[in-house]
Amino acid sequence: MALRRRDILLALAFAPLAGLSAQESRIELAAIPVQSAAGEILLSDLAGAAPAIVHFWATWCAACRAELPELEAFAARLDALGLRDRLIVVSVDRFDFSRVADFLRADLGLRLETVQDANGAVGPAFALFGYPSTVLLDAGRRVVARYPGAIAWTDPEMADRLIAHVQGADTPSDQ
């Protein structure tokens, strides 16, 4: 049976999710502007030189809204360990940052810190195919794991794996 064009395009689209590359190329965080409460900054300003977790979400995403309270609890756990700066939460919404911040606080009752994609660069840069999505970066800014979809942030095994990652432990690349 001959492959149809649609089948080929789907295979190519989902190839990064299949773990075809054990070590992906370096993400140029300095080329990705984000909006914060203080104004526009670069994603590299937030990431530092240590392993990081970058989580992408949107206000219109039902799975994202359901996941955010657990993400906030995980962020508090990182904060208690002095590692909160290793979690970068990025909204991909296209409206003003103030609306994103208001949504978190007023609609969801959360105090979770987030930044917002300033120009639509995060999707292509991180090869994202949907939201929520979480990417683990090593200290060299290479993607070492991808978690498409919601994560059970308060599950002890998952939380321990993520904390070990930001502490510098090796993270499996087949996620």
Beta strands, then each sheet from edge to edge (+ up, - down):
strand 1: 33-36
strand 2: 39-42
strand 3: 52-57
strand 4: 87-91
strand 5: 115-117
strand 6: 133-137
strand 7: 143-148
sheet 1: 2+ 1- 5+ 4+ 3+ 6- 7+
end
